[in-house]
Amino acid sequence: MLVNSKSIFVFGTTTALASVAGQQSLAGTQTTTFAPTANVVHQCKAVTATALAFGTYTPDATSAKTATSTIKFKCTKNSPVTIALDKGMTALGAAAGTLTQRRLVNGTNFLNYNIYTNPSYTTIWGDGTAGTFTQSGALSKTVETMSWVLYGRIPAGQLNAALGTYTDTVQVIVTF
């Protein structure tokens, strides 16, 4: 009986070794793929604008006073953008400016002016309402700086203008 039990034990070990040896000789290869992804979002930053400085205005002058300003910012490539301007932040209540007639203010006094998209002063730059227009575009280069020139004009003949410094604050709204 002892021999039989050794034989069974040896037979079991041989079967286990044959099984392990068989797995090594039947080894194969399997492959798969995966997809790395990234999402580039619209981004605009570093919005700046230079002052729209008209300089000295003479009320009895026969020609308008003009000035320019430049709006600059950086956006992601192919980002469609729209640039709008508000009516200004004058604090004159009922006498405050509108998109079609902005006002520079000095106390309760004001000078009418406006901002245009072109140097012929025919298209008012606003928010796209009340007969005004916005500017738009898309970047064609990687993180390029976009810039737009705006054209300001104070009409001549504002004879009621009082002595002093006149100011306004116009908000630039970049939508992307």
GIRA-V470653 format. One record per residue. N is the residue number from 1. RES is the residue in three letters. PSI is psi in whole degrees, -180 to 180 (none if undefined). OMEGA is omega in degrees with one decimal (NA if undefined). D_FIRST is the distance of its C-alpha to the first C-alpha in Angstrom with 2 decimals. Layout:
BEGIN
{{N;RES;PSI;OMEGA;D_FIRST} {N;RES;PSI;OMEGA;D_FIRST}}
END
This chain:
BEGIN
{{1;MET;-32;179.2;0.00} {2;LEU;-39;178.5;3.69} {3;VAL;-44;179.3;5.36} {4;ASN;-39;-178.6;5.08} {5;SER;-33;175.8;6.29} {6;LYS;-37;179.5;8.70} {7;SER;-42;179.1;9.76} {8;ILE;-42;-179.6;10.59} {9;PHE;-45;179.1;12.33} {10;VAL;-41;-179.9;14.22} {11;PHE;-42;177.7;15.15} {12;GLY;-40;179.6;16.54} {13;THR;-40;178.7;18.50} {14;THR;-41;178.9;19.87} {15;THR;-41;-179.7;21.09} {16;ALA;-42;178.5;22.80} {17;LEU;-40;178.8;24.46} {18;ALA;-38;180.0;25.63} {19;SER;-44;179.2;27.05} {20;VAL;-44;179.3;29.00} {21;ALA;-35;179.4;30.23} {22;GLY;-37;179.7;31.40} {23;GLN;-39;-179.8;33.50} {24;GLN;-37;-177.6;35.27} {25;SER;-19;179.0;36.23} {26;LEU;12;-177.4;37.53} {27;ALA;143;-179.7;39.70} {28;GLY;-171;179.6;43.25} {29;THR;138;173.5;46.50} {30;GLN;145;178.7;48.27} {31;THR;162;174.2;51.82} {32;THR;172;177.0;54.17} {33;THR;163;171.6;57.70} {34;PHE;158;-174.8;59.55} {35;ALA;103;172.1;63.30} {36;PRO;139;179.8;65.01} {37;THR;159;173.8;68.22} {38;ALA;149;178.8;71.26} {39;ASN;117;177.2;74.33} {40;VAL;122;-176.0;77.69} {41;VAL;158;172.9;80.04} {42;HIS;132;177.9;83.81} {43;GLN;131;172.5;85.18} {44;CYS;139;-179.4;88.75} {45;LYS;174;178.4;89.82} {46;ALA;48;177.2;92.61} {47;VAL;124;178.1;95.39} {48;THR;157;174.9;98.72} {49;ALA;137;176.1;102.35} {50;THR;161;-179.0;105.42} {51;ALA;144;172.8;108.53} {52;LEU;85;-171.3;110.99} {53;ALA;105;-179.0;113.98} {54;PHE;-19;-177.7;117.30} {55;GLY;-146;-176.8;119.42} {56;THR;129;177.0;123.00} {57;TYR;130;177.4;124.24} {58;THR;115;-174.4;127.99} {59;PRO;-33;-177.9;128.92} {60;ASP;11;177.2;131.97} {61;ALA;150;-178.1;130.22} {62;THR;-5;177.9;130.63} {63;SER;156;-179.2;127.15} {64;ALA;157;175.3;123.66} {65;LYS;130;-176.8;121.54} {66;THR;159;176.9;118.16} {67;ALA;164;176.2;114.99} {68;THR;160;174.8;111.41} {69;SER;157;178.8;108.00} {70;THR;131;175.3;104.58} {71;ILE;131;179.9;101.33} {72;LYS;147;172.6;98.16} {73;PHE;166;179.4;94.43} {74;LYS;139;178.4;91.10} {75;CYS;164;175.2;88.71} {76;THR;146;178.5;85.52} {77;LYS;140;179.4;86.04} {78;ASN;14;177.5;86.99} {79;SER;117;173.9;87.64} {80;PRO;134;-179.3;90.46} {81;VAL;151;172.6;92.87} {82;THR;134;-179.9;95.98} {83;ILE;121;179.0;98.50} {84;ALA;158;174.7;100.83} {85;LEU;142;176.6;103.53} {86;ASP;-178;-174.8;104.67} {87;LYS;-9;-177.2;108.33} {88;GLY;166;-172.7;108.56} {89;MET;29;-179.9;108.51} {90;THR;148;-175.2;112.20} {91;ALA;54;-178.1;112.98} {92;LEU;14;-179.7;116.20} {93;GLY;-122;-177.8;115.13} {94;ALA;-24;-179.5;117.16} {95;ALA;4;-179.3;118.51} {96;ALA;159;-178.8;115.04} {97;GLY;170;175.6;114.22} {98;THR;176;177.3;112.42} {99;LEU;-34;-178.1;110.37} {100;THR;-8;175.6;113.49} {101;GLN;86;178.3;115.71} {102;ARG;163;-179.1;114.05} {103;ARG;134;168.1;116.06} {104;LEU;140;-172.1;116.33} {105;VAL;144;171.2;117.38} {106;ASN;96;-175.7;119.58} {107;GLY;-121;177.4;119.96} {108;THR;4;179.0;121.53} {109;ASN;155;178.6;122.74} {110;PHE;159;171.3;120.86} {111;LEU;129;174.9;120.98} {112;ASN;141;175.3;119.61} {113;TYR;171;171.1;117.21} {114;ASN;171;-177.9;114.33} {115;ILE;136;-173.7;111.38} {116;TYR;159;178.6;110.97} {117;THR;-11;-175.0;108.35} {118;ASN;158;-177.2;110.89} {119;PRO;-6;175.3;113.84} {120;SER;-1;174.9;116.30} {121;TYR;45;-179.0;115.61} {122;THR;-19;-177.0;115.15} {123;THR;112;-178.2;111.60} {124;ILE;130;178.3;110.85} {125;TRP;117;-179.6;107.42} {126;GLY;-135;-178.7;106.00} {127;ASP;11;179.3;103.06} {128;GLY;2;177.3;103.74} {129;THR;169;173.9;105.84} {130;ALA;36;178.5;109.61} {131;GLY;12;178.1;110.34} {132;THR;168;-177.5;108.36} {133;PHE;156;173.0;105.64} {134;THR;172;172.9;102.42} {135;GLN;148;179.0;101.12} {136;SER;163;178.7;97.74} {137;GLY;180;176.3;95.63} {138;ALA;145;-179.2;92.20} {139;LEU;139;179.4;91.00} {140;SER;-8;-179.4;90.19} {141;LYS;162;-179.9;88.85} {142;THR;125;177.8;86.04} {143;VAL;60;-179.5;87.18} {144;GLU;154;175.8;90.80} {145;THR;125;177.1;93.73} {146;MET;144;174.8;95.82} {147;SER;144;177.7;99.47} {148;TRP;138;175.4;102.27} {149;VAL;135;172.8;105.93} {150;LEU;150;-172.9;107.85} {151;TYR;119;-179.8;111.63} {152;GLY;149;-178.7;113.72} {153;ARG;128;171.1;117.33} {154;ILE;118;-179.8;119.94} {155;PRO;148;176.9;122.82} {156;ALA;165;171.1;126.30} {157;GLY;23;176.5;129.05} {158;GLN;77;-170.6;127.32} {159;LEU;-18;-179.9;130.58} {160;ASN;5;-178.7;129.44} {161;ALA;129;178.9;126.85} {162;ALA;159;177.9;127.39} {163;LEU;140;174.7;127.00} {164;GLY;-180;178.9;123.47} {165;THR;130;-177.8;119.92} {166;TYR;137;-177.9;118.14} {167;THR;164;171.8;114.35} {168;ASP;163;174.5;111.62} {169;THR;119;-179.3;107.83} {170;VAL;131;179.7;106.15} {171;GLN;133;175.4;102.43} {172;VAL;125;-179.3;100.47} {173;ILE;111;178.4;97.62} {174;VAL;117;179.1;95.01} {175;THR;129;-178.7;92.70} {176;PHE;none;NA;89.64}}
END
